[in-house]
């Protein structure tokens, strides 16, 4: 196995760890902050770190065109603000493991949204069955019942799923918008704008406004979210996107729930039901059916990569 492949494999595992750990960090921080304010602080920290990096490395980092502003508005408004407001609020009602499993729907819902919005041909009859399977899996995870529709796991999963929709619409919309900004630069500005939107929403709904907590666990959780699982993780993501391509990097969505679930059990003593595990397997099966052609195309390369490791 070459050095570059070792590096890519280590970065992939690091990304899964950082994004998987983010669900645990959200769970920890919610004990110290109201959800929207906590989400806003996450992106205050992330924007400062990422835009500092951008300012030092990008020769032309300022948004100048209508396309730049539209992309920042779309990414910041949906991918950052709407998504994280719903994620942080929803996670009050469920565990980090269940939240991460629900979030693993992003590649599936994005593919469905692209088929509807852009007319992409990837969603045939079998692909549609894969999408349905994924939703069945989420239903197994959420375990809906009349008593949980307005509180508990079902409400939490429902809110997080709305966040998944926001991410998917944003991802597809950004394919249409023309911007001259690099992916990392666009992400930094989107984080800044999205954080401002969430601060406004936090004040508007009457959350108690407070300075960041100085409690050690609160600082650790916020630092992990803002620096590691946001600024650093997105830099890793775009690096791997260039090296591996969109299919292989999207596989991280199915490693993240494993990391989040194990970390939640070990660090927070969360419980995992058999139905939750079955639900995740059904979602994974739906992804496999939806992306069967991409899997067939990429499988020889993956097999060759495993053989090289030996």
JOHUJO-V77479 format. One record per run of one state. SS is the DSSP state (H for helix, E for strand, L for the rest). FROM is the first residue (numbers start at 0). TO is the last residue. If there is no record, write none. Layout:
ss:SS from:FROM to:TO
ss:SS from:FROM to:TO
This chain:
ss:L from:0 to:1
ss:H from:2 to:28
ss:L from:29 to:33
ss:H from:34 to:56
ss:L from:57 to:64
ss:H from:65 to:92
ss:L from:93 to:94
ss:H from:95 to:102
ss:L from:103 to:104
ss:H from:105 to:116
ss:L from:117 to:123
ss:H from:124 to:141
ss:L from:142 to:144
ss:H from:145 to:147
ss:L from:148 to:150
ss:H from:151 to:175
ss:L from:176 to:181
ss:H from:182 to:203
ss:L from:204 to:214
ss:H from:215 to:243
ss:L from:244 to:244
ss:H from:245 to:249
ss:L from:250 to:251
ss:H from:252 to:267
ss:L from:268 to:272
ss:H from:273 to:289
ss:L from:290 to:290
ss:H from:291 to:308
ss:L from:309 to:309
